[in-house]
Amino acid sequence: MILVDKDEIRLRTLESEDSYLLVKWLSNPAVLEFYEGRDRPHDLELVNKHFYEDRENITQCIIEYKAQAIGYLQFYEIDDEELEAYELKEFTGVVYGMDQFIGEPDYWNRGIGTKVIQETVNYLAEHRKASKIVMDPQTWNTRALRVYEKLGFTKKKLLEKQEWHEGEYRDCWLIEYEVKS
């Protein structure tokens, strides 16, 4: 199913035959440096476990640019446990989280990620009635943070030792986008 189709960007839901794309992308050290870690290459078994099992509350998508599959994106409504961890328990609106990566390095640094994030934010606001959108990129990922901040995400909280990456727990920023009414 196609969720977004605008300005050469298409988000479509993940299908079983996309597993080969995920294996390709998540066995590339250049991609793994930023997503999952170079010490965690994915074979078909790990892709199936990580992306196809127990994913019922997560909307998983393939990112396409000019009809070429170039990456992965997922979004999900934040649950009560995460709302508490993110100090959003008292917030009365709908909060979504999202994660993504461009798996084809030839498409990095071309503004495509910016377009993908913007269109996903628009989709979540319009079709899922999101009031806030949060992400937790690692603090050292300055390229991603620049994109998010350019689009209106703001740093809200340092999440110390939040994510296991390449043999150690890394700090992340909780960043937030507030949807304008």
N, CA and C atoms as an extended XYZ file, in Angstrom:
543
Properties=species:S:1:pos:R:3:atomname:S:1:resname:S:1:resid:I:1 pbc="F F F"
N         0.842       -1.175        0.000 N   MET     1
C         0.000        0.000        0.000 CA  MET     1
C         0.891        1.244        0.000 C   MET     1
N         0.524        2.221       -0.803 N   ILE     2
C         1.282        3.468       -0.883 CA  ILE     2
C         0.710        4.457        0.129 C   ILE     2
N         1.567        4.988        0.993 N   LEU     3
C         1.148        5.952        2.007 CA  LEU     3
C         1.438        7.383        1.568 C   LEU     3
N         2.571        7.582        0.914 N   VAL     4
C         2.987        8.906        0.448 CA  VAL     4
C         3.488        8.751       -0.976 C   VAL     4
N         3.096        9.674       -1.835 N   ASP     5
C         3.601        9.703       -3.213 CA  ASP     5
C         3.621       11.165       -3.646 C   ASP     5
N         4.767       11.818       -3.405 N   LYS     6
C         4.858       13.250       -3.665 CA  LYS     6
C         6.294       13.644       -3.957 C   LYS     6
N         6.475       14.492       -4.956 N   ASP     7
C         7.793       15.049       -5.281 CA  ASP     7
C         8.874       13.980       -5.396 C   ASP     7
N         8.594       12.947       -6.147 N   GLU     8
C         9.530       11.854       -6.432 CA  GLU     8
C         9.802       10.951       -5.232 C   GLU     8
N         9.122       11.204       -4.111 N   ILE     9
C         9.253       10.386       -2.895 CA  ILE     9
C         8.007        9.524       -2.767 C   ILE     9
N         8.223        8.250       -2.543 N   ARG    10
C         7.107        7.340       -2.286 CA  ARG    10
C         7.447        6.520       -1.040 C   ARG    10
N         6.464        6.414       -0.158 N   LEU    11
C         6.542        5.504        0.987 CA  LEU    11
C         5.492        4.444        0.754 C   LEU    11
N         5.933        3.200        0.716 N   ARG    12
C         4.989        2.099        0.568 CA  ARG    12
C         5.258        1.109        1.688 C   ARG    12
N         4.228        0.382        2.061 N   THR    13
C         4.391       -0.556        3.161 CA  THR    13
C         5.324       -1.699        2.767 C   THR    13
N         6.022       -2.186        3.750 N   LEU    14
C         6.982       -3.276        3.591 CA  LEU    14
C         6.260       -4.548        3.155 C   LEU    14
N         6.855       -5.254        2.208 N   GLU    15
C         6.313       -6.528        1.737 CA  GLU    15
C         7.356       -7.619        1.978 C   GLU    15
N         6.922       -8.866        1.975 N   SER    16
C         7.839       -9.973        2.279 CA  SER    16
C         9.018      -10.019        1.310 C   SER    16
N         8.774       -9.696        0.036 N   GLU    17
C         9.863       -9.754       -0.937 CA  GLU    17
C        10.893       -8.627       -0.759 C   GLU    17
N        10.627       -7.674        0.149 N   ASP    18
C        11.596       -6.611        0.433 CA  ASP    18
C        12.725       -7.079        1.341 C   ASP    18
N        12.617       -8.301        1.839 N   SER    19
C        13.655       -8.787        2.756 CA  SER    19
C        15.043       -8.738        2.115 C   SER    19
N        15.124       -9.017        0.803 N   TYR    20
C        16.434       -8.987        0.142 CA  TYR    20
C        17.035       -7.578        0.162 C   TYR    20
N        16.180       -6.531        0.083 N   LEU    21
C        16.679       -5.156        0.166 CA  LEU    21
C        17.263       -4.883        1.549 C   LEU    21
N        16.544       -5.321        2.578 N   LEU    22
C        17.021       -5.100        3.943 CA  LEU    22
C        18.333       -5.837        4.196 C   LEU    22
N        18.453       -7.054        3.678 N   VAL    23
C        19.716       -7.795        3.817 CA  VAL    23
C        20.839       -7.021        3.124 C   VAL    23
N        20.575       -6.549        1.925 N   LYS    24
C        21.589       -5.791        1.170 CA  LYS    24
C        22.035       -4.560        1.959 C   LYS    24
N        21.065       -3.771        2.402 N   TRP    25
C        21.398       -2.528        3.083 CA  TRP    25
C        22.051       -2.776        4.434 C   TRP    25
N        21.520       -3.747        5.186 N   LEU    26
C        22.004       -3.968        6.549 CA  LEU    26
C        23.162       -4.958        6.615 C   LEU    26
N        23.805       -5.179        5.496 N   SER    27
C        25.083       -5.889        5.494 CA  SER    27
C        26.173       -4.978        4.921 C   SER    27
N        25.817       -3.739        4.613 N   ASN    28
C        26.750       -2.751        4.091 CA  ASN    28
C        27.355       -1.968        5.266 C   ASN    28
N        28.666       -2.057        5.484 N   PRO    29
C        29.282       -1.353        6.617 CA  PRO    29
C        29.022        0.158        6.624 C   PRO    29
N        28.911        0.779        5.458 N   ALA    30
C        28.648        2.220        5.414 CA  ALA    30
C        27.280        2.547        6.015 C   ALA    30
N        26.293        1.710        5.764 N   VAL    31
C        24.953        1.908        6.330 CA  VAL    31
C        24.954        1.527        7.806 C   VAL    31
N        25.584        0.404        8.117 N   LEU    32
C        25.598       -0.094        9.494 CA  LEU    32
C        26.300        0.858       10.462 C   LEU    32
N        27.198        1.677        9.956 N   GLU    33
C        27.859        2.659       10.818 CA  GLU    33
C        26.826        3.556       11.504 C   GLU    33
N        25.708        3.817       10.815 N   PHE    34
C        24.690        4.727       11.333 CA  PHE    34
C        23.434        4.022       11.827 C   PHE    34
N        23.218        2.783       11.417 N   TYR    35
C        21.987        2.076       11.780 CA  TYR    35
C        22.351        0.637       12.142 C   TYR    35
N        22.163        0.276       13.363 N   GLU    36
C        22.403       -1.072       13.893 CA  GLU    36
C        23.845       -1.305       14.329 C   GLU    36
N        24.838       -0.791       13.614 N   GLY    37
C        26.242       -0.988       13.979 CA  GLY    37
C        26.944       -1.968       13.067 C   GLY    37
N        28.204       -1.652       12.755 N   ARG    38
C        28.978       -2.484       11.834 CA  ARG    38
C        29.257       -3.879       12.393 C   ARG    38
N        29.105       -4.041       13.691 N   ASP    39
C        29.299       -5.352       14.305 CA  ASP    39
C        28.023       -6.192       14.267 C   ASP    39
N        27.005       -5.693       13.586 N   ARG    40
C        25.721       -6.393       13.558 CA  ARG    40
C        25.147       -6.500       12.140 C   ARG    40
N        25.918       -7.045       11.195 N   PRO    41
C        25.367       -7.213        9.853 CA  PRO    41
C        24.192       -8.192        9.888 C   PRO    41
N        23.220       -7.936        9.041 N   HIS    42
C        22.001       -8.739        9.003 CA  HIS    42
C        22.030       -9.715        7.831 C   HIS    42
N        21.789      -10.964        8.138 N   ASP    43
C        21.533      -11.949        7.096 CA  ASP    43
C        20.011      -12.110        7.010 C   ASP    43
N        19.549      -13.005        6.155 N   LEU    44
C        18.110      -13.165        5.962 CA  LEU    44
C        17.399      -13.569        7.256 C   LEU    44
N        18.017      -14.431        8.034 N   GLU    45
C        17.401      -14.865        9.287 CA  GLU    45
C        17.211      -13.692       10.249 C   GLU    45
N        18.231      -12.854       10.395 N   LEU    46
C        18.119      -11.713       11.306 CA  LEU    46
C        17.136      -10.674       10.768 C   LEU    46
N        17.121      -10.439        9.469 N   VAL    47
C        16.142       -9.517        8.881 CA  VAL    47
C        14.728      -10.013        9.161 C   VAL    47
N        14.486      -11.298        8.958 N   ASN    48
C        13.143      -11.834        9.214 CA  ASN    48
C        12.757      -11.663       10.674 C   ASN    48
N        13.677      -11.923       11.576 N   LYS    49
C        13.390      -11.784       13.005 CA  LYS    49
C        13.161      -10.313       13.381 C   LYS    49
N        14.017       -9.442       12.902 N   HIS    50
C        13.997       -8.036       13.287 CA  HIS    50
C        12.881       -7.236       12.602 C   HIS    50
N        12.537       -7.581       11.369 N   PHE    51
C        11.600       -6.759       10.606 CA  PHE    51
C        10.261       -7.424       10.285 C   PHE    51
N        10.147       -8.721       10.512 N   TYR    52
C         8.912       -9.396       10.105 CA  TYR    52
C         8.203      -10.136       11.237 C   TYR    52
N         8.781      -10.214       12.408 N   GLU    53
C         8.135      -10.895       13.533 CA  GLU    53
C         7.709       -9.877       14.588 C   GLU    53
N         6.558      -10.060       15.164 N   ASP    54
C         6.053       -9.234       16.266 CA  ASP    54
C         6.125       -7.741       15.959 C   ASP    54
N         5.592       -7.324       14.837 N   ARG    55
C         5.664       -5.923       14.417 CA  ARG    55
C         4.270       -5.327       14.221 C   ARG    55
N         3.272       -5.848       14.922 N   GLU    56
C         1.889       -5.500       14.623 CA  GLU    56
C         1.530       -4.040       14.864 C   GLU    56
N         2.179       -3.331       15.751 N   ASN    57
C         1.831       -1.933       16.012 CA  ASN    57
C         2.781       -0.953       15.330 C   ASN    57
N         3.587       -1.450       14.426 N   ILE    58
C         4.565       -0.624       13.730 CA  ILE    58
C         4.218       -0.618       12.243 C   ILE    58
N         4.151        0.568       11.670 N   THR    59
C         3.966        0.683       10.226 CA  THR    59
C         5.348        0.761        9.601 C   THR    59
N         5.676       -0.233        8.797 N   GLN    60
C         6.999       -0.351        8.193 CA  GLN    60
C         6.900       -0.019        6.711 C   GLN    60
N         7.857        0.759        6.231 N   CYS    61
C         7.790        1.244        4.856 CA  CYS    61
C         9.128        1.108        4.145 C   CYS    61
N         9.036        0.990        2.852 N   ILE    62
C        10.188        1.127        1.973 CA  ILE    62
C        10.130        2.539        1.406 C   ILE    62
N        11.262        3.218        1.427 N   ILE    63
C        11.382        4.549        0.842 CA  ILE    63
C        11.801        4.363       -0.613 C   ILE    63
N        11.058        4.994       -1.506 N   GLU    64
C        11.427        4.973       -2.919 CA  GLU    64
C        11.685        6.408       -3.375 C   GLU    64
N        12.673        6.551       -4.230 N   TYR    65
C        12.975        7.835       -4.853 CA  TYR    65
C        13.051        7.595       -6.350 C   TYR    65
N        12.219        8.286       -7.090 N   LYS    66
C        12.129        8.095       -8.539 CA  LYS    66
C        11.946        6.613       -8.876 C   LYS    66
N        11.047        5.957       -8.132 N   ALA    67
C        10.668        4.552       -8.326 CA  ALA    67
C        11.784        3.562       -7.994 C   ALA    67
N        12.861        4.016       -7.346 N   GLN    68
C        13.965        3.143       -6.925 CA  GLN    68
C        13.905        2.985       -5.408 C   GLN    68
N        13.875        1.747       -4.906 N   ALA    69
C        13.897        1.511       -3.461 CA  ALA    69
C        15.259        1.925       -2.917 C   ALA    69
N        15.246        2.851       -1.940 N   ILE    70
C        16.520        3.370       -1.429 CA  ILE    70
C        16.647        3.289        0.092 C   ILE    70
N        15.579        2.930        0.802 N   GLY    71
C        15.701        2.919        2.251 CA  GLY    71
C        14.466        2.398        2.959 C   GLY    71
N        14.527        2.498        4.270 N   TYR    72
C        13.511        1.942        5.158 CA  TYR    72
C        13.076        3.016        6.141 C   TYR    72
N        11.790        3.012        6.492 N   LEU    73
C        11.241        3.928        7.487 CA  LEU    73
C        10.143        3.202        8.243 C   LEU    73
N        10.064        3.460        9.535 N   GLN    74
C         8.974        2.905       10.335 CA  GLN    74
C         8.448        3.988       11.267 C   GLN    74
N         7.152        3.888       11.577 N   PHE    75
C         6.569        4.784       12.567 CA  PHE    75
C         5.559        4.006       13.396 C   PHE    75
N         5.286        4.537       14.583 N   TYR    76
C         4.468        3.832       15.562 CA  TYR    76
C         3.978        4.829       16.598 C   TYR    76
N         2.791        4.566       17.131 N   GLU    77
C         2.294        5.401       18.220 CA  GLU    77
C         3.082        5.036       19.479 C   GLU    77
N         3.538        6.056       20.181 N   ILE    78
C         4.353        5.852       21.379 CA  ILE    78
C         3.472        5.285       22.492 C   ILE    78
N         3.973        4.235       23.152 N   ASP    79
C         3.196        3.598       24.213 CA  ASP    79
C         3.431        4.300       25.555 C   ASP    79
N         2.672        3.882       26.566 N   ASP    80
C         2.721        4.543       27.873 CA  ASP    80
C         4.110        4.512       28.496 C   ASP    80
N         4.815        3.404       28.351 N   GLU    81
C         6.156        3.289       28.932 CA  GLU    81
C         7.114        4.320       28.325 C   GLU    81
N         7.053        4.459       27.011 N   GLU    82
C         7.919        5.449       26.352 CA  GLU    82
C         7.472        6.871       26.671 C   GLU    82
N         6.168        7.105       26.757 N   LEU    83
C         5.685        8.436       27.126 CA  LEU    83
C         6.254        8.851       28.479 C   LEU    83
N         6.297        7.909       29.401 N   GLU    84
C         6.853        8.214       30.719 CA  GLU    84
C         8.351        8.471       30.635 C   GLU    84
N         9.080        7.638       29.912 N   ALA    85
C        10.532        7.810       29.764 CA  ALA    85
C        10.871        9.145       29.087 C   ALA    85
N        10.013        9.564       28.172 N   TYR    86
C        10.248       10.811       27.432 CA  TYR    86
C         9.622       12.025       28.115 C   TYR    86
N         9.090       11.817       29.321 N   GLU    87
C         8.456       12.875       30.109 CA  GLU    87
C         7.290       13.521       29.350 C   GLU    87
N         6.498       12.680       28.713 N   LEU    88
C         5.330       13.131       27.956 CA  LEU    88
C         4.043       12.513       28.494 C   LEU    88
N         4.094       11.942       29.680 N   LYS    89
C         2.940       11.240       30.248 CA  LYS    89
C         1.718       12.157       30.381 C   LYS    89
N         1.947       13.421       30.667 N   GLU    90
C         0.842       14.362       30.860 CA  GLU    90
C         0.344       14.953       29.540 C   GLU    90
N         1.045       14.712       28.460 N   PHE    91
C         0.650       15.255       27.163 CA  PHE    91
C        -0.621       14.550       26.698 C   PHE    91
N        -1.592       15.317       26.225 N   THR    92
C        -2.892       14.732       25.890 CA  THR    92
C        -3.058       14.402       24.409 C   THR    92
N        -2.142       14.804       23.565 N   GLY    93
C        -2.261       14.524       22.144 CA  GLY    93
C        -1.678       13.166       21.772 C   GLY    93
N        -1.679       12.877       20.488 N   VAL    94
C        -1.150       11.625       19.954 CA  VAL    94
C         0.326       11.831       19.604 C   VAL    94
N         1.182       10.945       20.113 N   VAL    95
C         2.623       11.051       19.887 CA  VAL    95
C         3.082        9.842       19.076 C   VAL    95
N         3.782       10.120       17.995 N   TYR    96
C         4.360        9.075       17.147 CA  TYR    96
C         5.871        9.132       17.228 C   TYR    96
N         6.471        7.953       17.122 N   GLY    97
C         7.907        7.846       16.973 CA  GLY    97
C         8.216        7.370       15.568 C   GLY    97
N         9.409        7.660       15.100 N   MET    98
C         9.806        7.178       13.785 CA  MET    98
C        11.305        6.936       13.746 C   MET    98
N        11.694        6.012       12.871 N   ASP    99
C        13.090        5.656       12.634 CA  ASP    99
C        13.237        5.429       11.137 C   ASP    99
N        14.401        5.706       10.619 N   GLN   100
C        14.599        5.536        9.188 CA  GLN   100
C        16.083        5.508        8.837 C   GLN   100
N        16.345        4.995        7.649 N   PHE   101
C        17.686        5.088        7.084 CA  PHE   101
C        17.589        5.006        5.572 C   PHE   101
N        18.512        5.667        4.915 N   ILE   102
C        18.665        5.509        3.478 CA  ILE   102
C        19.745        4.450        3.299 C   ILE   102
N        19.368        3.347        2.678 N   GLY   103
C        20.251        2.195        2.561 CA  GLY   103
C        21.145        2.211        1.340 C   GLY   103
N        20.935        3.161        0.460 N   GLU   104
C        21.752        3.300       -0.747 CA  GLU   104
C        22.628        4.536       -0.586 C   GLU   104
N        23.902        4.359       -0.215 N   PRO   105
C        24.780        5.515        0.031 CA  PRO   105
C        24.878        6.501       -1.131 C   PRO   105
N        24.639        6.061       -2.357 N   ASP   106
C        24.665        6.988       -3.495 CA  ASP   106
C        23.582        8.060       -3.381 C   ASP   106
N        22.601        7.836       -2.525 N   TYR   107
C        21.513        8.789       -2.350 CA  TYR   107
C        21.694        9.646       -1.098 C   TYR   107
N        22.803        9.521       -0.419 N   TRP   108
C        23.096       10.350        0.747 CA  TRP   108
C        23.517       11.741        0.285 C   TRP   108
N        23.295       12.712        1.143 N   ASN   109
C        23.755       14.092        0.929 CA  ASN   109
C        23.185       14.723       -0.341 C   ASN   109
N        21.952       14.361       -0.674 N   ARG   110
C        21.295       14.916       -1.863 CA  ARG   110
C        19.957       15.579       -1.509 C   ARG   110
N        19.657       15.697       -0.207 N   GLY   111
C        18.410       16.322        0.221 CA  GLY   111
C        17.214       15.394        0.223 C   GLY   111
N        17.435       14.140       -0.129 N   ILE   112
C        16.325       13.179       -0.209 CA  ILE   112
C        15.805       12.847        1.188 C   ILE   112
N        16.710       12.650        2.133 N   GLY   113
C        16.287       12.365        3.512 CA  GLY   113
C        15.427       13.481        4.074 C   GLY   113
N        15.781       14.712        3.772 N   THR   114
C        14.991       15.856        4.221 CA  THR   114
C        13.570       15.764        3.668 C   THR   114
N        13.453       15.472        2.381 N   LYS   115
C        12.118       15.340        1.768 CA  LYS   115
C        11.334       14.189        2.391 C   LYS   115
N        12.008       13.070        2.633 N   VAL   116
C        11.330       11.904        3.225 CA  VAL   116
C        10.782       12.242        4.605 C   VAL   116
N        11.612       12.863        5.441 N   ILE   117
C        11.167       13.210        6.800 CA  ILE   117
C        10.008       14.203        6.738 C   ILE   117
N        10.118       15.220        5.887 N   GLN   118
C         9.051       16.218        5.777 CA  GLN   118
C         7.732       15.579        5.343 C   GLN   118
N         7.787       14.727        4.345 N   GLU   119
C         6.553       14.089        3.857 CA  GLU   119
C         5.977       13.126        4.892 C   GLU   119
N         6.839       12.469        5.653 N   THR   120
C         6.348       11.564        6.699 CA  THR   120
C         5.705       12.354        7.830 C   THR   120
N         6.308       13.458        8.226 N   VAL   121
C         5.717       14.330        9.245 CA  VAL   121
C         4.343       14.803        8.768 C   VAL   121
N         4.253       15.243        7.512 N   ASN   122
C         2.957       15.688        6.972 CA  ASN   122
C         1.936       14.555        7.001 C   ASN   122
N         2.356       13.361        6.603 N   TYR   123
C         1.460       12.206        6.610 CA  TYR   123
C         0.959       11.901        8.029 C   TYR   123
N         1.877       11.881        8.998 N   LEU   124
C         1.488       11.564       10.372 CA  LEU   124
C         0.537       12.608       10.936 C   LEU   124
N         0.762       13.867       10.612 N   ALA   125
C        -0.127       14.929       11.098 CA  ALA   125
C        -1.508       14.830       10.445 C   ALA   125
N        -1.537       14.632        9.135 N   GLU   126
C        -2.801       14.650        8.408 CA  GLU   126
C        -3.600       13.351        8.527 C   GLU   126
N        -2.924       12.215        8.455 N   HIS   127
C        -3.641       10.936        8.380 CA  HIS   127
C        -3.665       10.153        9.684 C   HIS   127
N        -2.730       10.425       10.567 N   ARG   128
C        -2.683        9.703       11.840 CA  ARG   128
C        -2.975       10.618       13.025 C   ARG   128
N        -3.235       11.883       12.731 N   LYS   129
C        -3.597       12.888       13.747 CA  LYS   129
C        -2.531       13.046       14.826 C   LYS   129
N        -1.270       12.918       14.441 N   ALA   130
C        -0.162       13.108       15.380 CA  ALA   130
C        -0.105       14.563       15.836 C   ALA   130
N         0.123       14.747       17.115 N   SER   131
C         0.330       16.081       17.692 CA  SER   131
C         1.811       16.359       17.883 C   SER   131
N         2.558       15.282       18.159 N   LYS   132
C         4.015       15.360       18.307 CA  LYS   132
C         4.620       14.147       17.624 C   LYS   132
N         5.840       14.340       17.137 N   ILE   133
C         6.617       13.247       16.562 CA  ILE   133
C         7.974       13.289       17.237 C   ILE   133
N         8.424       12.132       17.703 N   VAL   134
C         9.703       12.066       18.410 CA  VAL   134
C        10.633       11.064       17.734 C   VAL   134
N        11.919       11.309       17.906 N   MET   135
C        12.967       10.391       17.467 CA  MET   135
C        14.079       10.450       18.501 C   MET   135
N        14.973        9.466       18.450 N   ASP   136
C        16.083        9.460       19.401 CA  ASP   136
C        17.409        9.119       18.706 C   ASP   136
N        17.881       10.000       17.820 N   PRO   137
C        19.150        9.738       17.144 CA  PRO   137
C        20.325        9.794       18.119 C   PRO   137
N        21.363        9.041       17.790 N   GLN   138
C        22.564        9.088       18.614 CA  GLN   138
C        23.203       10.473       18.506 C   GLN   138
N        23.785       10.934       19.607 N   THR   139
C        24.302       12.305       19.681 CA  THR   139
C        25.408       12.580       18.668 C   THR   139
N        26.166       11.581       18.286 N   TRP   140
C        27.284       11.784       17.366 CA  TRP   140
C        26.838       11.854       15.912 C   TRP   140
N        25.584       11.535       15.613 N   ASN   141
C        25.096       11.515       14.239 CA  ASN   141
C        24.669       12.932       13.825 C   ASN   141
N        25.661       13.784       13.652 N   THR   142
C        25.391       15.202       13.410 CA  THR   142
C        24.707       15.448       12.070 C   THR   142
N        24.990       14.647       11.071 N   ARG   143
C        24.342       14.825        9.766 CA  ARG   143
C        22.829       14.651        9.912 C   ARG   143
N        22.401       13.594       10.581 N   ALA   144
C        20.969       13.367       10.793 CA  ALA   144
C        20.369       14.476       11.663 C   ALA   144
N        21.055       14.841       12.717 N   LEU   145
C        20.531       15.885       13.595 CA  LEU   145
C        20.338       17.209       12.850 C   LEU   145
N        21.250       17.553       11.953 N   ARG   146
C        21.091       18.783       11.157 CA  ARG   146
C        19.818       18.731       10.315 C   ARG   146
N        19.562       17.579        9.700 N   VAL   147
C        18.343       17.428        8.894 CA  VAL   147
C        17.113       17.622        9.772 C   VAL   147
N        17.075       16.944       10.895 N   TYR   148
C        15.903       17.017       11.770 CA  TYR   148
C        15.684       18.442       12.282 C   TYR   148
N        16.755       19.095       12.705 N   GLU   149
C        16.613       20.454       13.224 CA  GLU   149
C        16.178       21.422       12.120 C   GLU   149
N        16.668       21.225       10.904 N   LYS   150
C        16.261       22.059        9.774 CA  LYS   150
C        14.748       21.959        9.546 C   LYS   150
N        14.180       20.798        9.843 N   LEU   151
C        12.751       20.568        9.630 CA  LEU   151
C        11.880       20.952       10.828 C   LEU   151
N        12.510       21.439       11.902 N   GLY   152
C        11.723       21.914       13.037 CA  GLY   152
C        11.736       21.021       14.263 C   GLY   152
N        12.477       19.921       14.231 N   PHE   153
C        12.639       19.102       15.431 CA  PHE   153
C        13.566       19.847       16.390 C   PHE   153
N        13.281       19.731       17.686 N   THR   154
C        14.136       20.360       18.694 CA  THR   154
C        14.604       19.319       19.700 C   THR   154
N        15.805       19.525       20.204 N   LYS   155
C        16.358       18.639       21.232 CA  LYS   155
C        15.618       18.902       22.536 C   LYS   155
N        15.129       17.817       23.152 N   LYS   156
C        14.361       17.949       24.386 CA  LYS   156
C        15.055       17.351       25.596 C   LYS   156
N        15.796       16.256       25.371 N   LYS   157
C        16.365       15.572       26.528 CA  LYS   157
C        17.509       14.675       26.063 C   LYS   157
N        18.606       14.701       26.814 N   LEU   158
C        19.706       13.786       26.557 CA  LEU   158
C        19.356       12.440       27.192 C   LEU   158
N        19.383       11.401       26.388 N   LEU   159
C        19.093       10.049       26.863 CA  LEU   159
C        20.430        9.323       26.974 C   LEU   159
N        20.974        9.313       28.171 N   GLU   160
C        22.310        8.751       28.383 CA  GLU   160
C        22.297        7.239       28.241 C   GLU   160
N        23.306        6.751       27.521 N   LYS   161
C        23.499        5.308       27.325 CA  LYS   161
C        22.192        4.627       26.893 C   LYS   161
N        21.544        5.186       25.909 N   GLN   162
C        20.224        4.757       25.450 CA  GLN   162
C        20.265        3.574       24.496 C   GLN   162
N        21.282        3.522       23.622 N   GLU   163
C        21.243        2.554       22.528 CA  GLU   163
C        22.566        1.805       22.402 C   GLU   163
N        22.482        0.487       22.321 N   TRP   164
C        23.659       -0.348       22.124 CA  TRP   164
C        24.108       -0.225       20.671 C   TRP   164
N        25.345        0.193       20.458 N   HIS   165
C        25.846        0.402       19.106 CA  HIS   165
C        27.345        0.135       19.095 C   HIS   165
N        27.743       -0.836       18.311 N   GLU   166
C        29.143       -1.186       18.121 CA  GLU   166
C        29.895       -1.386       19.447 C   GLU   166
N        29.298       -2.218       20.287 N   GLY   167
C        29.980       -2.651       21.497 CA  GLY   167
C        29.869       -1.763       22.714 C   GLY   167
N        29.048       -0.725       22.637 N   GLU   168
C        28.872        0.136       23.811 CA  GLU   168
C        27.517        0.832       23.759 C   GLU   168
N        27.064        1.255       24.931 N   TYR   169
C        25.842        2.044       24.983 CA  TYR   169
C        26.173        3.474       24.602 C   TYR   169
N        25.382        4.031       23.696 N   ARG   170
C        25.616        5.392       23.200 CA  ARG   170
C        24.508        6.321       23.679 C   ARG   170
N        24.888        7.582       23.869 N   ASP   171
C        23.920        8.614       24.219 CA  ASP   171
C        23.102        8.985       22.986 C   ASP   171
N        21.849        9.320       23.224 N   CYS   172
C        20.954        9.763       22.164 CA  CYS   172
C        20.283       11.065       22.585 C   CYS   172
N        19.818       11.802       21.613 N   TRP   173
C        18.978       12.957       21.882 CA  TRP   173
C        17.530       12.566       21.654 C   TRP   173
N        16.674       12.893       22.596 N   LEU   174
C        15.243       12.853       22.334 CA  LEU   174
C        14.945       14.160       21.609 C   LEU   174
N        14.474       14.038       20.379 N   ILE   175
C        14.098       15.224       19.624 CA  ILE   175
C        12.609       15.154       19.345 C   ILE   175
N        12.015       16.320       19.206 N   GLU   176
C        10.556       16.398       19.122 CA  GLU   176
C        10.128       17.412       18.079 C   GLU   176
N         9.092       17.058       17.358 N   TYR   177
C         8.450       17.975       16.417 CA  TYR   177
C         7.028       18.186       16.896 C   TYR   177
N         6.648       19.424       17.094 N   GLU   178
C         5.276       19.719       17.517 CA  GLU   178
C         4.481       20.148       16.288 C   GLU   178
N         3.418       19.416       16.027 N   VAL   179
C         2.569       19.710       14.867 CA  VAL   179
C         1.789       20.986       15.147 C   VAL   179
N         1.836       21.894       14.197 N   LYS   180
C         1.091       23.160       14.324 CA  LYS   180
C        -0.368       22.908       13.937 C   LYS   180
N        -1.274       23.436       14.734 N   SER   181
C        -2.704       23.233       14.459 CA  SER   181
C        -3.199       24.110       13.339 C   SER   181
